[in-house]
Amino acid sequence: MVKLLDRLLLFLFSLAIMFLSAIAVLAVFQLIPMRATDYFLQDVFDSGFTVSKAWVIGAGIVIFLISIRFFYISVRRSRTQAPSIDQRSEYGDIRISVETVENLSLKAAGRSRGVRDLRARVKISEAGLEIGIRTVVDGESSIPELTEEIQSAIKNHVEEITGIPVSGVSVYVANIVQNTPTFKSRVE
């Protein structure tokens, strides 16, 4: 949610700066009539309260607040770390990155015959790890048997290597590989 808000603020800030720079360029090349510029500036610098003055004050405050937000974002320390699974042992803390678990899953699934183009996604839940695999198969093996083999291999391998329980492994077969027949040329 915060990233979405920051992106919206960046968009608004960019629009405001673009608008102000366009006005500055038009004024320098005298494409804005001098009378219009004088009228606007007199309206803004007039001692009374006018609509032009309200717009300038409002826009100035908004741009200033957005600038403060971006300044804060640029100078704060980044506390984001790669997502990981944290465990405690009798010797201390253990942190295993989600990327490590994804690679272990890919390694286990890659051992099955007939799978191609593997991708893995790991989610951490209260029950354990939820691993999703996307694959393309060769179409020569039974897909239910192949996916069951992949699920079992991933679950066993990840639990054995990391010691973290795997609550489920879902396999999505995206497509099958179309094998093109190969013809050998015959030389006589």
N, C-alpha and C positions, 0 to 999 in steps of 0.2 A: 504494500500500500504506500509506503514511504517513497519507494522508487518511482511509482506512478505519479505521485504528487511532485517529486523533483523533476520528472520529465515534463509535466505540465508547466511547472514554473519556468523551466528552461525554454520551453516553447514560447511562453508569454514574454519572457525577457528578450528572447531573440527577435520576436515581432516588434517590441518596443524599440530596441536598438536599431533594427532595420528601418522603422518608420522615422526615427530621429535622424539617422544618417541620410536617408533619402531627402528629408526636408533641408538638411544642411547642404547637400550637394545641389539641390534645386535653388537654394538661396544664393550660393556662391556663383552659380552660372546665371543668376538674375532671371530665372524662369518663374519665380514667384514675384508678383508685382510688389514694388517697394511700398506702395500705399497699403496693401494688405498686410505686409509685415509690420509697418508702422502702426496700423490700426490694432493689430493683435498685441504688439508690445505695449502700446499705450493702455490697452484694456487690461493687460496683466499687471502692469506697474501702477495702475490708477489706485488712488487711495481707497476707493469704495470696493465693496464685494461684488464681483461679476461672475458670470458663468465661465468665462475663459480662465479667470483666476482659480476657480474651483477645480476645473479640469487639470490645470497645470499642477496644483497642489496635490490632487489625488494621484495623478500619474507619477509625480515625483516621489510620493510616499511609497507607492507600490513598487516602483523600480528600485528604490533604496532598500526596502525590506527584502526583495528578491536578491539583491546584491549581497546583503548581509548573509542570507541563507547559503548562497553559493560560496561566499568567503569561508563560512563555517565548514562547509563540506570539503573545501580544498585544504584546510589546515588541520582538520581533526585526524587523529590516528585511526587507521583502518583496523578494526577489530575483527573483521571477517576472516575466518580461517576456512580451509577446506573442510567440508563436512566429514565428520569422523564418528566412529563408534568408540565410546570410552568404556574401559573396564578397569577394575581395581583388582590387583592380585596382592598376595602377602608381601611382595617385594616393591610394589609401587603401582603407578598408573600405566595403563596400556591404551594407546590410541591407534586405531586402525582406520585409515581413510576409506571412504566409500568407493573411491576409485580403485583401491586395492581389491575390495570385494568384487567389484565389477570385473576386474581383470582375472581374478580367480574363477569367476563364473564363466567367462569367455574361454578360459583355458580348459575347464572341465567340459563345457559343451562342445568345444572344438575337437575333442577326442572321439566324438560319435561320428560314425560313418554317414555320409550323405548330407551333412550340413554345410552351408556356405553363408557368407555375409552375416556374421553374428553381431548383434548389438545387445548390450545389457544395461539395465537400469535397476538401482537398488533403492528401496525405501526402508526407513527404520520405523518399526512400530513397537508397541509394548510386548507383543507376542514374539517378536524376533525380526529377522530380516525378511523382507518381501522382495523377491528378485524377479524381474521381468526380462525375458529374452525375446528378441526379435530375430528371426532367421529366415533364410531361403534354403529349401531342401532340394535334393536332386530328383525327387519324384519316383525313385526306384524302390524305396523302402516304404513300409507301412507307416503313415504319418502318426497314428496313435501310438504305435510301438516306439517309434523314433522319439516322439516328444516325451513319452514316459521315461525312456532311457536318459534323455537330456535332463529331465527334472531330477531323477534319482542321482545322476552323476553330479549335478551342481550342488544339490542339498548335501550329499555326503562329503564332497570335496571342500566346500566352504566351511561346514561344521568341523571337519577334521583339522583344517589348517588354522582357522581363526578361533575356534572354540565358541563361536556365537551361534545360537540356535537360529535355524532358518524356518520361518513359519509357513512359507509357501514359495513355490517357483511356478510362474506362469509363462507359457511358451506361446508366442504368436508366430505362426507360419505365414509369412507375408506372400510367398510365391514359390514356384518351383522353377528350377533351372531347365531351360530347354536345351537339351543336348543336340548339337548339330552333328549329323553323321560326317565322319572324316573319310575322304576317298584318297586312296593311295594311287598315285599314277604308276602305270605299268610300263616299264621300259623293256623293249624287245631288242 
